[in-house]
Amino acid sequence: MCTVCGLPKELCICEEVAKEQQRIVVRIDMRKYKKEVTVIEGLNPSEINLQELTTYLKSKFACGGTIKDNIIELQGNHKSRMKNVLMQKGFQAEQIKI
């Protein structure tokens, strides 16, 4: 049983509802030696499984990445394709700012 909604784990919709409430910001940072890093901010770690999302994004973009202070960092510039991939994962297009 889910502690939030009270439904069985198979029927729990808490994560889908949480995805609709997120305000996601995608930006590019420059690191030393002019390396680009795609940074995804605004995800609430208590509602969204950041480890699972990071693993999915790393395999989708074929890059390395990590989670630091509830911010996902991916190696390389993936800003142009990020909105479509996040929409496939169930996030709303209006909530994603590039």
C-alpha positions in Angstrom: 0.0 0.0 0.0 1.2 3.5 -0.8 1.5 5.7 2.2 0.5 8.9 0.3 -2.6 7.9 -1.7 -3.5 4.7 0.1 -3.8 2.6 -3.2 -1.9 -0.6 -3.8 1.6 -0.1 -5.3 0.4 -1.4 -8.7 -2.3 1.3 -8.9 -0.4 4.1 -7.3 -0.5 7.4 -9.3 1.6 9.5 -6.9 4.6 9.7 -9.3 2.4 10.7 -12.3 0.7 13.5 -10.3 4.2 14.6 -9.1 5.4 14.8 -12.7 2.7 17.3 -13.6 3.7 19.6 -10.7 7.5 19.8 -11.4 9.1 23.0 -12.8 12.1 21.7 -14.8 14.9 23.9 -16.0 17.4 22.6 -18.5 20.6 24.6 -19.1 24.2 24.2 -20.3 27.2 24.8 -18.0 30.8 25.1 -19.2 33.5 23.3 -17.3 37.2 23.5 -17.5 38.8 22.8 -20.9 35.5 24.1 -22.5 33.6 20.9 -21.7 29.8 21.3 -21.8 27.5 19.8 -19.2 23.7 19.6 -19.5 22.1 20.5 -16.1 18.5 19.5 -15.2 17.1 21.4 -12.2 13.8 21.6 -10.4 13.0 18.0 -9.8 11.8 17.1 -6.3 13.7 14.0 -5.1 11.0 13.0 -2.6 8.5 12.7 -5.5 10.6 11.6 -8.5 13.2 8.8 -8.5 16.2 10.7 -9.6 18.5 7.7 -9.8 16.1 5.9 -12.2 15.6 9.1 -14.3 19.4 9.7 -14.5 20.0 6.1 -15.6 17.4 6.4 -18.3 18.8 9.7 -19.6 22.3 8.4 -19.6 21.3 5.4 -21.7 19.1 7.4 -24.0 21.9 10.0 -24.8 24.8 7.5 -24.5 26.7 9.7 -22.1 28.0 9.8 -18.6 26.3 11.7 -15.8 25.6 12.1 -12.1 23.3 13.5 -9.4 24.7 16.3 -7.3 22.5 18.2 -4.8 19.3 17.0 -6.4 20.5 18.2 -9.8 21.1 15.9 -12.7 24.3 16.5 -14.7 24.9 14.9 -18.1 28.1 15.1 -20.0 27.7 17.0 -23.3 25.2 19.3 -24.8 21.8 17.5 -25.0 19.6 20.6 -24.7 18.0 20.3 -28.1 16.7 16.7 -27.6 16.0 16.9 -23.8 12.4 18.3 -24.0 11.2 15.4 -26.2 12.8 12.8 -24.0 11.4 14.2 -20.8 7.9 14.4 -22.5 8.3 10.7 -23.3 8.9 10.0 -19.6 5.6 11.7 -18.7 6.5 15.3 -17.9 4.4 18.1 -19.3 5.8 20.3 -22.1 4.6 23.4 -20.3 6.6 22.5 -17.2 9.9 22.2 -19.1 12.0 25.4 -19.6 15.0 25.2 -21.9 
